[in-house]
Amino acid sequence: MKIALDAMGGDFGPPNLVAGAVLALREYRRIGKLFLVGDSAKIQAELKKHRCNDSRIEIVHASQVVEMSDRAVEAVRRKKDSSVSRAVDLVKYGQADAIVSAGHTGAAVAASAIKLRNLPGIDRPGIAAILPTETNVFVLIDAGANVDARPDHLLQYAIMGSVYSRHVLGYAKPSVGLISLGEEDVKGTELTKEVFKLLKRTSLNFRGNIEGRHLFENPVEVVVCDGFVGNVILKTSESIAVAIFTWLKHELKKNAKRAVGAALAKDAFRTIHRKTNYEEYGGSPSLGVNGICIIAHGASLFNTRSTRILSRRFSVIMKRQPRSSPRSARNQRTVSIIGTGSYTPEKVLTNEDLSRIVDTSDEWITTRTGIKERRIAAKDETTSDMAARAALKAIEQAKVSPEEIDLILVATATPDMIFPATACFVQKKIGAKNAACLDVSAACAGFLFGVEIAQQFITSGTYDTALVIGADKLTSITNWSDRNTCVLFGDGAGAVVLGHRGSAHGVISTNMGSDGDFTDILFMPGGGSKTPITPENAHLNLQTIHMSGKEVYKQAVIAMLAAARKAIDQAGLTVDDIACVIPHQANLRIIEAIGERLGIPREKVFVNVDRYGNTSAASVAIALDEANRSGRIKAGDYVLMVVFGGGLTWASTIVEW
């Protein structure tokens, strides 16, 4: 057994941790290797005090320490050479079997989840604390890893707690209880009521709700709650145990008669003290990560008994639950849309307004396109300005911080500049300083291209959280004297945050394609290396959109119809399973043709082209956000998105919401 110890954690730092490590090595020969991770000079000084030169010790220097005041995820990402991060790295790369940390709990949990990844089907790890009853012990999960839990998280905790209780603690059929305000299923918060329903539908030995006053009366073997409640229970029970023994000690010293009685009951007091002393339990595993992570109490004074218990837990876990490879776990990661956002400029340009610019009318535009108005960005408003506004809304809804974004993809045909990427400007404006940034150039299909690219990065385990934005300022490349094109386009941006959220829901089907034989039916000829804009050709409007309308209509219907059917087939669904279709908002006639040929009722097809016109890469992203925020799509719905753009390019995606 090889253990990596974060030697800088805990309330007492290296002196206590190194002392505990030395005790463990002397008492437990099955420890084949012990990595002490932290400030090498301080660790060596402590080893010298104990005259320890055990060959099983290897010091791994780490120049940084995660302080208790640090934010967990940010600390893991920014303090890459911290002792807890380096210790987890040893497990990640197979040099150690387990990591032990008595330091910042959030950082240890975050580092393990980020670096080791979660097991397939697990969204959030949970800390499994062991608490005593009169005759035995029970598992309390979660004891502090996830304070913002969803119902499916607690269901996963119940399953993991049962497995741990059965294989590690030895209970043949562990019973499960849910912490609530009362035993009746109608009592509790909305969270506990929903979890109760989920647990009732499982094959677990679920006994129902339990109240806090029954916890230590042998009610169940697994107690389930969110991390906030669990940590309060844990810390409160610890403090009560300490307080009772302190009070008892004072009372027994008040007179000789009590002192004699205390001496006679000394063995009983010692037994109860061991049972209620958190130092006796050797740390708590963070269940759900793809590796062994033990969270020890920061105030623990490591002793021989606690290290022996800790080591025994390692060996039992390793024997009963072989560690799967990171690659196999990553390949099963499901990607979900966890936040949406959109932005459209304030200025509205109506068909009536256009009739005063070119030879057209409201009736002519409406009957041919379905468009009534579109939004126009201000002259000094850039694509990245709009993208950043949409992104911040999506990030807010996703309940992540900009620093947690690993990847930014901006799909656009109207970048701020040829280079650098518009995504880099967005990164600066929203403060996503840890993200890799790049643009996707696939015209109107770019947003769904970006979704598929981001999905692959997250599924592979390369990144955890991605921001995909579709944004275009098409009015900056519109020929306002061409009535066939200027009536079609508008400006705007839409965004989604993608992340791993387990196997219950998420992106279940994607495909994208291109056909370069049709590059000449929808394009902007000038501005690239083929035809740079010069004083001699500036008057030719080469830097504006050129389109063959009839051919675009024909190819759009063919490509989008094929892409939609392919996505449905890949997902193993039927057309009837689709609750909402969000097509590219280019032209109402195209949208209606797709719906009719797929056999999807009009009420299932989301349309906002009448208000925004064709916003290119932003089109589906804006529509998705509006459908989400208006309640048009609900949890469990299958949502089909399908797009078409210049190139030709096309893509489709089905999401289980």
Long-range contacts (C-beta under 8 A, 24 or more apart in sequence): 1-30, 1-31, 1-32, 1-33, 1-97, 1-98, 1-311, 1-314, 1-315, 1-318, 2-31, 2-32, 2-33, 2-34, 2-35, 2-95, 2-96, 2-97, 2-98, 3-31, 3-33, 3-34, 3-35, 3-96, 3-97, 3-98, 3-99, 3-100, 3-311, 3-314, 4-35, 4-37, 4-60, 4-87, 4-88, 4-90, 4-91, 4-95, 4-96, 4-98, 4-99, 4-100, 5-34, 5-35, 5-36, 5-37, 5-87, 5-99, 5-100, 5-101, 6-37, 6-38, 6-83, 6-84, 6-87, 6-99, 6-100, 6-101, 6-102, 6-103, 6-108, 7-36, 7-37, 7-38, 7-39, 7-42, 7-43, 7-83, 8-37, 8-38, 8-39, 8-42, 8-62, 8-65, 8-83, 8-84, 8-103, 9-66, 9-83, 9-84, 9-101, 9-102, 9-103, 9-104, 9-108, 9-296, 9-298, 10-102, 10-103, 10-296, 10-298, 10-299, 10-300, 11-102, 11-298, 11-299, 12-299, 12-301, 13-42, 14-38, 14-39, 14-42, 14-43, 14-46, 15-46, 16-300, 16-301, 16-302, 17-102, 17-302, 18-43, 18-46, 18-47, 18-50, 19-46, 19-50, 19-302, 20-301, 20-302, 20-303, 20-306, 20-307, 21-57, 21-302, 21-307, 22-47, 22-50, 22-52, 22-54, 23-302, 23-303, 23-304, 23-307, 24-302, 24-304, 24-307, 24-308, 24-310, 24-311, 25-52, 25-54, 25-56, 25-57, 27-304, 27-307, 27-308, 28-307, 28-308, 28-311, 30-311, 30-315, 31-56, 31-311, 32-56, 33-58, 33-96, 34-58, 35-59, 35-60, 35-87, 35-90, 35-95, 35-96, 36-60, 37-62, 37-83, 37-84, 37-86, 37-87, 37-90, 38-62, 38-65, 38-83, 39-63, 39-65, 39-83, 60-86, 60-87, 60-90, 62-86, 62-87, 65-103, 66-103, 66-104, 66-107, 67-104, 68-104, 70-104, 70-107, 71-106, 72-104, 72-106, 72-107, 72-109, 72-110, 73-106, 73-110, 73-114, 73-401, 73-403, 73-404, 74-401, 74-403, 75-104, 75-107, 75-110, 76-107, 76-110, 76-111, 76-114, 77-114, 77-403, 77-434, 78-434, 82-107, 84-108, 84-111, 85-111, 85-115, 88-112, 88-115, 88-116, 88-293, 89-115, 91-115, 91-116, 91-291, 91-292, 91-293, 92-116, 92-291, 92-326, 97-292, 97-314, 97-318, 97-323, 98-291, 98-292, 98-293, 98-294, 98-314, 98-318, 99-291, 99-292, 99-293, 99-294, 100-283, 100-294, 100-296, 100-310, 101-293, 101-294, 101-295, 101-296, 102-283, 102-295, 102-296, 102-297, 102-298, 102-300, 103-298, 105-144, 105-145, 105-295, 105-298, 106-145, 108-286, 108-293, 108-295, 109-145, 109-286, 109-293, 109-295, 112-286, 112-289, 112-291, 112-293, 113-288, 113-289, 114-464, 116-289, 116-290, 116-291, 116-293, 116-326, 117-289, 117-290, 117-326, 117-329, 117-330, 117-333, 117-461, 118-288, 118-289, 118-290, 118-329, 118-500, 119-288, 119-289, 119-290, 119-324, 119-329, 120-324, 120-328, 120-329, 120-332, 120-333, 120-503, 121-156, 121-332, 121-502, 121-503, 122-156, 122-160, 122-288, 122-502, 123-150, 123-152, 123-153, 123-156, 123-500, 123-501, 123-502, 124-149, 124-153, 124-156, 124-288, 125-286, 125-287, 125-288, 125-289, 125-293, 126-153, 126-156, 126-157, 126-160, 126-161, 126-227, 126-286, 126-287, 126-288, 127-227, 127-230, 127-284, 127-285, 127-286, 127-287, 127-295, 128-160, 128-161, 128-164, 128-284, 128-285, 128-286, 128-287, 129-230, 129-234, 129-281, 129-284, 130-169, 130-281, 130-284, 131-215, 131-216, 131-223, 131-234, 131-237, 132-216, 132-275, 132-276, 133-216, 133-217, 133-218, 134-216, 134-217, 134-218, 135-218, 136-218, 137-169, 138-165, 138-215, 138-218, 138-219, 138-220, 138-221, 138-222, 138-223, 139-164, 139-165, 139-169, 139-174, 139-221, 139-222, 139-223, 140-223, 140-225, 140-230, 140-233, 140-234, 141-222, 141-223, 141-224, 141-225, 141-230, 141-287, 142-225, 142-226, 142-227, 142-230, 143-227, 143-230, 143-231, 143-233, 143-234, 143-284, 144-227, 144-230, 144-231, 144-234, 145-227, 145-286, 146-226, 146-227, 147-226, 147-227, 147-228, 147-231, 148-226, 148-399, 149-191, 149-226, 149-227, 150-191, 151-191, 151-194, 151-195, 151-198, 152-198, 152-502, 152-504, 153-226, 154-178, 154-191, 154-195, 154-198, 154-224, 154-225, 154-226, 155-195, 155-198, 155-199, 155-202, 156-288, 156-502, 157-224, 157-287, 158-199, 158-202, 158-204, 158-206, 158-222, 158-224, 159-202, 159-204, 160-287, 160-288, 161-222, 161-223, 161-224, 161-287, 162-204, 162-205, 162-222, 163-321, 164-285, 164-287, 165-221, 165-222, 167-316, 167-317, 167-320, 167-321, 168-313, 168-316, 168-317, 168-320, 169-221, 171-221, 173-205, 174-205, 174-220, 174-221, 174-222, 175-205, 175-206, 175-207, 175-219, 175-220, 175-221, 175-222, 176-204, 176-205, 176-206, 176-207, 176-220, 176-221, 176-222, 176-223, 176-224, 177-206, 177-207, 177-208, 177-209, 177-210, 177-219, 177-220, 177-222, 177-223, 177-224, 178-206, 178-208, 178-209, 178-210, 178-223, 178-224, 178-225, 179-209, 179-210, 179-211, 179-212, 179-223, 179-224, 179-225, 179-229, 179-230, 179-233, 180-209, 180-210, 180-211, 181-211, 182-209, 182-211, 183-208, 183-209, 183-210, 183-211, 184-209, 185-209, 191-226, 195-224, 199-224, 238-278, 241-276, 241-277, 245-273, 245-276, 279-303, 279-306, 280-305, 280-306, 280-309, 281-306, 281-309, 282-306, 282-307, 282-308, 282-309, 282-310, 282-311, 282-312, 282-313, 283-310, 283-313, 285-313, 285-317, 290-323, 290-324, 290-326, 290-329, 291-323, 292-317, 292-318, 292-323, 326-461, 327-461, 329-461, 330-459, 330-460, 330-461, 331-459, 331-460, 332-503, 333-458, 333-459, 333-461, 333-500, 334-459, 334-500, 334-501, 334-502, 334-503, 334-504, 334-505, 334-506, 334-507, 335-454, 335-455, 335-458, 335-459, 335-498, 335-499, 335-500, 335-501, 335-506, 335-507, 336-498, 336-499, 336-500, 336-501, 336-505, 336-506, 336-507, 336-655, 337-496, 337-497, 337-498, 337-506, 337-507, 337-624, 337-655, 337-657, 338-397, 338-398, 338-399, 338-400, 338-497, 338-498, 338-499, 338-501, 339-393, 339-394, 339-395, 339-396, 339-397, 339-398, 339-399, 339-400, 339-496, 339-497, 340-393, 340-394, 340-397, 340-494, 340-495, 340-496, 340-497, 340-621, 340-624, 340-625, 340-628, 340-629, 341-389, 341-390, 341-391, 341-392, 341-393, 341-394, 341-395, 341-396, 341-397, 341-494, 341-495, 341-496, 341-625, 342-390, 342-393, 342-492, 342-493, 342-494, 342-495, 342-618, 342-621, 342-622, 342-625, 342-626, 343-386, 343-389, 343-390, 343-393, 343-492, 343-493, 343-494, 344-375, 344-386, 344-490, 344-491, 344-492, 344-493, 344-612, 344-615, 344-622, 345-375, 345-376, 345-377, 345-378, 345-381, 345-386, 345-491, 345-492, 346-375, 347-375, 347-376, 347-377, 347-378, 348-373, 348-374, 348-375, 348-376, 349-373, 349-374, 349-375, 349-376, 349-490, 351-487, 354-486, 354-487, 357-480, 357-486, 358-480, 358-481, 358-482, 358-483, 358-486, 358-487, 359-483, 360-483, 360-487, 365-487, 368-587, 368-589, 369-487, 369-488, 369-587, 369-588, 369-589, 369-609, 369-613, 370-587, 370-588, 370-589, 370-591, 370-607, 370-609, 370-610, 371-487, 371-488, 371-587, 371-588, 371-609, 371-610, 371-613, 371-614, 372-610, 372-611, 373-610, 373-611, 373-612, 373-613, 374-489, 374-490, 374-491, 374-611, 374-612, 374-613, 375-490, 375-491, 375-492, 375-612, 375-613, 375-615, 376-475, 376-490, 376-491, 377-473, 377-475, 377-476, 377-491, 381-473, 381-491, 382-416, 382-425, 382-473, 383-410, 383-412, 383-414, 383-415, 383-416, 383-422, 383-471, 383-472, 383-473, 383-493, 384-410, 384-416, 384-422, 384-425, 384-426, 384-429, 384-471, 385-429, 386-471, 386-473, 386-491, 386-492, 386-493, 386-618, 387-412, 387-422, 387-426, 387-469, 387-471, 387-493, 387-495, 388-425, 388-426, 388-429, 388-430, 389-493, 390-469, 390-471, 390-493, 390-494, 390-495, 390-618, 390-621, 390-622, 390-625, 391-426, 391-430, 391-467, 391-469, 391-493, 391-495, 392-430, 393-495, 393-625, 394-467, 394-495, 394-496, 394-497, 394-625, 395-430, 395-467, 395-497, 397-497, 398-497, 398-499, 400-465, 400-497, 400-499, 402-430, 402-431, 402-432, 402-433, 403-431, 403-432, 403-433, 403-434, 404-434, 404-464, 404-465, 405-432, 405-434, 405-435, 405-465, 405-466, 405-467, 405-497, 406-434, 406-435, 406-436, 406-457, 406-463, 406-464, 406-465, 406-466, 407-435, 407-436, 407-437, 407-454, 407-457, 407-463, 407-465, 407-466, 407-467, 408-432, 408-435, 408-436, 408-437, 408-438, 408-466, 408-467, 408-469, 409-438, 409-439, 409-440, 409-450, 409-453, 409-454, 409-466, 409-467, 409-468, 409-469, 410-437, 410-438, 410-439, 410-440, 410-450, 410-469, 410-470, 410-471, 411-439, 411-440, 411-441, 411-442, 411-446, 411-447, 411-449, 411-450, 411-468, 411-469, 411-470, 411-471, 411-617, 412-439, 412-440, 412-441, 412-446, 412-470, 412-471, 412-472, 412-616, 412-617, 413-441, 413-443, 413-444, 413-446, 413-472, 413-474, 413-477, 413-524, 413-616, 413-617, 413-646, 414-472, 414-473, 414-474, 414-476, 414-477, 414-616, 415-439, 422-471, 423-469, 426-469, 432-467, 435-467, 436-463, 440-617, 442-512, 442-514, 442-617, 442-645, 442-647, 442-649, 442-651, 443-522, 443-616, 443-617, 443-645, 443-646, 443-647, 443-649, 444-584, 444-586, 444-614, 444-616, 444-617, 444-619, 444-643, 444-644, 444-645, 444-646, 444-649, 445-512, 445-584, 445-617, 445-643, 445-644, 445-645, 445-647, 445-649, 445-650, 445-651, 446-470, 446-616, 446-617, 446-645, 446-649, 447-494, 447-617, 447-618, 447-619, 447-620, 447-621, 447-643, 448-510, 448-512, 448-620, 448-641, 448-642, 448-643, 448-651, 448-652, 448-653, 449-512, 449-649, 449-651, 451-496, 451-498, 451-507, 451-510, 451-653, 452-510, 452-511, 452-512, 452-651, 452-653, 454-498, 455-498, 455-507, 455-510, 458-498, 458-499, 458-500, 464-499, 464-500, 465-497, 465-498, 465-499, 466-497, 466-498, 466-499, 467-495, 467-496, 467-497, 467-498, 468-495, 468-496, 468-498, 468-621, 469-493, 469-494, 469-495, 469-621, 470-494, 470-495, 470-615, 470-616, 470-617, 470-618, 470-619, 470-620, 470-621, 470-622, 471-617, 471-618, 472-615, 472-616, 472-617, 472-618, 474-545, 474-614, 474-615, 474-616, 477-524, 477-543, 477-544, 477-545, 478-544, 478-545, 479-541, 479-544, 479-545, 481-541, 482-541, 482-544, 484-547, 484-549, 485-544, 485-545, 485-546, 485-547, 487-613, 488-586, 488-587, 488-613, 488-614, 489-545, 489-613, 489-614, 489-615, 489-616, 490-612, 490-613, 490-614, 490-615, 491-615, 491-618, 492-612, 492-615, 492-618, 492-622, 493-618, 493-621, 493-622, 494-618, 494-619, 494-620, 494-621, 494-622, 494-623, 494-624, 494-625, 495-621, 495-625, 496-621, 496-624, 505-635, 505-636, 505-655, 505-656, 505-657, 506-655, 506-656, 507-653, 507-654, 507-655, 508-571, 508-638, 508-654, 508-655, 508-656, 509-567, 509-568, 509-570, 509-571, 509-652, 509-653, 509-654, 510-567, 510-651, 510-652, 510-653, 510-654, 511-563, 511-566, 511-567, 511-570, 511-651, 511-652, 512-563, 512-649, 512-650, 512-651, 512-652, 513-559, 513-563, 513-649, 513-650, 513-651, 514-647, 514-648, 514-649, 514-650, 515-559, 515-647, 515-648, 516-647, 516-648, 518-551, 518-555, 518-647, 518-648, 519-646, 519-647, 519-648, 520-548, 521-547, 521-548, 521-551, 521-552, 521-555, 521-646, 521-648, 522-546, 522-547, 522-548, 522-552, 522-645, 522-646, 522-647, 522-648, 523-646, 553-587, 553-589, 553-590, 555-644, 555-648, 556-584, 556-586, 556-587, 556-590, 556-644, 557-590, 557-593, 557-594, 557-597, 559-644, 559-648, 559-650, 560-584, 560-590, 560-594, 560-642, 560-643, 560-644, 560-650, 560-652, 561-594, 561-597, 561-598, 562-650, 563-642, 563-643, 563-644, 563-650, 563-651, 563-652, 564-594, 564-598, 564-640, 564-642, 564-652, 565-598, 566-652, 567-640, 567-642, 567-652, 567-653, 567-654, 568-640, 568-654, 570-654, 571-638, 571-654, 573-638, 573-654, 575-599, 575-600, 577-638, 578-604, 578-638, 578-639, 578-640, 578-654, 579-604, 579-633, 579-634, 579-637, 579-638, 579-639, 580-604, 580-605, 580-606, 580-627, 580-632, 580-633, 580-637, 580-638, 580-639, 580-640, 581-605, 581-606, 581-639, 581-640, 581-641, 581-642, 582-606, 582-620, 582-623, 582-624, 582-627, 582-639, 582-640, 582-641, 582-642, 583-620, 583-641, 583-642, 583-643, 584-614, 584-619, 584-620, 584-642, 584-643, 584-644, 584-645, 585-609, 585-612, 585-613, 585-614, 585-615, 585-619, 585-620, 585-622, 585-623, 586-614, 586-619, 586-644, 587-614, 590-644, 594-642, 606-632, 616-645, 617-645, 619-643, 633-657
